[in-house]
């Protein structure tokens, strides 16, 4: 019987004591299980770092995307990891095809022998699972975080929509070139995808980098300049995933091993929805075949 460790963030948006018990039950049906609850920011990384092959054969994470990010940054052994949706969005497991219901996800992953070996992204030394953003994208994350978290729960999609509207209103929907992609030219902001879709708004996937795949390197999508008259075009390629690869107004790089972006002044940087502060340079790298993930059979 496989031995597994379940890392739970009790403050994630959809994690409750009852759901945690139900998830544990689904996982225990497949073998021995030890559950560890996180107690503070960064604790999930510490727990993952302490896991050895002698401790477990599998790791499960019941959390949101921030918790998944901590685990992949702490993990030092080549063990398969199952990601169970516990956040309001949980982009990473959804993009991997994991059921949205936490108990269904736990049951499917525990019963499945299937794995995928995928790449991870890294920026300035910090790993990420599905996306990194430099500029507007990270500013959005920061503004939503500034709204606070009710009982530890992050703000919902409506709060994100209001934050987006605020950013566009303040700039009058005009974003001039503010950074340089080394060797490729000036852009207004940079979105870097490790997989597809880039994110979700409710049930709607954002198809910002439609060619990105978890088994490949990184994709860069960077508007060279953004003005109000191009907003319908931007909305179309974000939702439908068409046009940006050929648009003269968008820099699109597919399957890159390395990308260096330098801003004119310090700007916000985010990975997997986590604010990394203001930086002048973002050095993105692809870690190919870096992680074993459990997927439904």
Rosetta blueprint (number, residue, H / E / L):
1 X L
2 X E
3 X E
4 X E
5 X E
6 X E
7 X E
8 X E
9 X L
10 X L
11 X L
12 X L
13 X L
14 X L
15 X L
16 X L
17 X H
18 X H
19 X H
20 X H
21 X H
22 X H
23 X H
24 X H
25 X H
26 X H
27 X H
28 X H
29 X L
30 X L
31 X E
32 X E
33 X E
34 X E
35 X E
36 X E
37 X E
38 X L
39 X L
40 X L
41 X L
42 X L
43 X H
44 X H
45 X H
46 X H
47 X H
48 X H
49 X H
50 X H
51 X L
52 X L
53 X L
54 X L
55 X L
56 X L
57 X L
58 X E
59 X E
60 X E
61 X E
62 X E
63 X E
64 X L
65 X H
66 X H
67 X H
68 X H
69 X H
70 X H
71 X H
72 X H
73 X H
74 X H
75 X L
76 X L
77 X L
78 X L
79 X L
80 X E
81 X E
82 X E
83 X E
84 X E
85 X E
86 X L
87 X L
88 X L
89 X L
90 X L
91 X H
92 X H
93 X H
94 X H
95 X H
96 X L
97 X L
98 X L
99 X L
100 X L
101 X L
102 X H
103 X H
104 X H
105 X H
106 X H
107 X H
108 X H
109 X H
110 X H
111 X H
112 X L
113 X L
114 X L
115 X E
116 X E
117 X E
118 X E
119 X E
120 X E
121 X E
122 X E
123 X E
124 X L
125 X L
126 X E
127 X E
128 X E
129 X L
130 X L
131 X E
132 X E
133 X E
134 X E
135 X L
136 X H
137 X H
138 X H
139 X H
140 X H
141 X H
142 X H
143 X H
144 X H
145 X H
146 X H
147 X L
148 X L
149 X L
150 X E
151 X L
152 X L
153 X E
154 X L
155 X L
156 X L
157 X H
158 X H
159 X H
160 X H
161 X H
162 X H
163 X H
164 X H
165 X H
166 X H
167 X H
168 X H
169 X H
170 X H
171 X H
172 X L
173 X L
174 X L
175 X E
176 X L
177 X L
178 X L
179 X E
180 X E
181 X E
182 X L
183 X L
184 X L
185 X E
186 X E
187 X E
188 X L
189 X L
190 X E
191 X E
192 X E
193 X E
194 X L
195 X L
196 X L
197 X L
198 X L
199 X E
200 X E
201 X E
202 X L
203 X L
204 X E
205 X E
206 X E
207 X L
208 X L
209 X L
210 X L
211 X L
212 X L
213 X L
214 X L
215 X L
216 X L
217 X L
218 X E
219 X E
220 X E
221 X E
222 X E
223 X E
224 X L
225 X L
226 X E
227 X L
228 X H
229 X H
230 X H
231 X H
232 X H
233 X H
234 X H
235 X H
236 X H
237 X H
238 X H
239 X H
240 X H
241 X L
242 X L
243 X L
244 X L
245 X L
246 X L
247 X L
248 X L
249 X L
250 X E
251 X E
252 X E
253 X E
254 X E
255 X E
256 X E
257 X L
258 X E
259 X E
260 X E
261 X E
262 X E
263 X E
264 X E
265 X E
266 X E
267 X E
268 X E
269 X E
270 X E
271 X E
272 X L
273 X L
274 X E
275 X E
276 X E
277 X E
278 X E
279 X E
280 X E
281 X E
282 X E
283 X E
284 X E
285 X E
286 X E
287 X E
288 X E
289 X E
290 X E
291 X E
292 X E
293 X E
294 X E
295 X L
296 X L
297 X L
